Amino acid sequence: MRIRGALILALLLGLADMPQAVAVPQFPDLDGYAAADVKDYETYHTYGVNGVQFVTQDGVRCRMPTYSRGPAYWAKCWGPLPGVSHGENAVIAPDTSTGSDGQRSFGTALKKTDLAGFETANQLEGPGHFVQRPIDPDSYHLLAPGRKLEVGSAEFGATCAVGEAGMVACVAHWSGDYGFVLSREGSWTF
């Protein structure tokens, strides 16, 4: 009986010495946000792609496109992102970039990039002739704290919400769930 007690005590002491797990941040419950009228934000138009876009009180711009030829949804935000540690200025979910190995993969990533391409759109000007046009800054409408925008469906869609203190949370449902939270307390992706 003494040996058994000693083993239990040793086990408990060993567990006490183990490093504590770091808590994974909780994604906000977007059901608690009031839906904004999507039609007021449908200001993004390019060849074959439309979408909603908005700006936060802190100047972060976001876009969720809708494709005319199929269910492919994503959420992208850029500008003065809060809570980043290496000067990142853009995030996209899902990010389907092609890696150095030539393979395309899904994920979500904070990036430091040239934002000029985020502010232009392809416009068709005659058969097969596309021109890059700047996006009118006035087409970004303010999405107030406590509000959200949803495009698509629960299976193939995207939702972005703006919270207090500059928080932005977006999730895209496309071959899985991908998303991000931008927050002064620390931004993160999944």
C-alpha angles and dihedrals in degrees: 000000000000092000091050091051091048091051092051091048091049091049093050092047090049091052091050090057094052116107114258117249116250112243115245111231116254118242109233118257100251091192087078093063122089114243115244119215104269091207090067089059101040093110102124116096130167133145108306093348132085128167153151124275134179144171128225127225087258094056099256110146122210137185135190111188128205118208122219093214105049149337106295113139134174140160125225131182130181144168128062096004114194124229099019121137106201104042095269112172105181141043130185131187117228100017107197097183121156111244128222087268090061092247122128116225138178124237142109123262142180108224142187105220146144105277096200092097091054090063098054134070134197111251122192112233105177132331109332093344115123127183127192108235127186117250113242108248089219089064089075105087122198115259104203124219112276093033133106140191124214129191128181121359139302089268099043112015147080137242130195126185134185118217137182123298094026097302117158121184123186133175128184123198107209122125086341134339119300127173153131144223120217110200139153087235090061134308121236142174139212 
